[in-house]
């Protein structure tokens, strides 16, 4: 079983920045992809960003140019740098890790991000 623990959420004013972290209980190099998802109250969960084993990243249109996903294999940690935050970015952010053997997606518990003045 893989444990994913997010941290770094909080309250930030519009235009501010936060960096989320997701610490994994095993080597993240074994995952085919890792990502960040978010869910706002009353809305569907959406994919924010994903990074594949080779290092390529894909972003939702709503966050392109403002968010950056990255990972540190030595620390077994996934990051999401969020800049120029907007009130509509308010949501619970969860990280995921996809494995092939067995084929499974692991989820973290989530961390709350609130963008408000």
C-alpha positions in Angstrom: 0.0 0.0 0.0 1.2 3.5 -0.9 0.6 6.5 1.4 0.5 10.0 -0.1 0.5 12.9 2.3 -0.2 16.4 1.1 0.9 19.6 2.8 1.2 23.3 2.1 -2.4 24.4 1.8 -3.8 27.4 3.5 -5.4 30.8 3.1 -3.8 33.2 0.7 -5.0 36.6 -0.9 -5.7 36.9 -4.6 -2.4 37.2 -6.5 -0.5 35.3 -3.9 1.5 32.0 -4.1 1.5 28.6 -2.4 3.6 25.5 -2.9 1.9 22.2 -2.2 3.9 19.1 -1.4 2.9 15.4 -1.6 5.2 13.0 0.2 5.1 9.4 -0.9 5.8 6.3 1.3 7.9 4.7 -1.4 10.1 5.6 -4.4 8.1 7.8 -6.8 10.3 6.7 -9.6 8.2 3.5 -9.8 5.1 5.4 -10.7 4.2 5.9 -14.4 2.6 9.3 -13.6 1.7 11.6 -10.7 -0.7 14.4 -10.6 -2.7 17.0 -8.7 -6.5 17.2 -8.8 -8.8 19.6 -7.1 -12.5 19.8 -6.1 -14.3 22.9 -5.2 -17.6 22.8 -3.2 -20.5 21.8 -5.5 -18.2 21.1 -8.4 -16.8 18.1 -10.2 -13.3 17.1 -9.4 -10.8 18.2 -12.1 -7.3 17.4 -13.1 -5.0 20.3 -12.5 -1.6 19.0 -13.7 0.1 15.7 -14.3 3.7 14.7 -14.8 4.8 11.4 -16.4 7.9 9.4 -15.5 9.9 10.9 -18.4 9.2 14.4 -16.9 6.7 15.8 -19.4 3.9 17.8 -17.8 0.3 18.6 -18.8 -1.8 21.3 -17.3 -5.5 22.3 -17.3 -6.1 25.4 -19.4 -7.3 27.2 -16.3 -3.9 27.0 -14.6 -1.4 27.2 -17.6 1.2 29.8 -17.0 0.4 30.1 -13.3 1.0 26.6 -11.9 4.1 24.3 -12.2 4.2 20.7 -11.3 7.5 19.1 -10.4 9.0 16.2 -8.5 12.1 15.3 -6.4 12.8 11.6 -6.8 15.5 11.8 -4.1 12.9 13.1 -1.6 10.0 11.0 -3.0 8.0 14.2 -3.2 5.7 15.8 -5.7 5.2 19.6 -5.8 2.7 22.1 -7.2 3.9 25.7 -7.3 0.9 27.9 -7.6 1.3 31.6 -8.5 -1.1 34.4 -9.3 -3.8 32.6 -7.4 -7.4 33.5 -8.0 -10.5 33.0 -5.9 -11.7 30.3 -8.3 -8.6 28.3 -7.4 -10.2 27.6 -4.0 -10.6 23.9 -3.6 -9.3 20.8 -1.9 -6.2 19.7 -3.7 -5.2 16.0 -3.8 -2.2 14.2 -5.3 -2.3 10.9 -7.1 0.2 8.3 -8.1 -0.3 5.7 -10.9 1.3 2.3 -10.8 1.5 -0.4 -13.4 2.1 -3.4 -11.1 -0.5 -3.6 -9.8 -2.4 -1.2 -12.0 -3.8 1.2 -9.5 -4.2 4.9 -8.7 -3.4 6.0 -5.2 -4.9 9.1 -3.7 -3.8 11.4 -0.9 -6.2 12.8 1.7 -6.1 16.4 0.3 -5.2 19.8 1.5 -7.4 22.9 1.5 -6.4 25.9 -0.5 -8.5 29.1 0.0 -7.9 32.2 -2.0 -9.7 35.1 -0.5 -9.0 38.7 0.7 
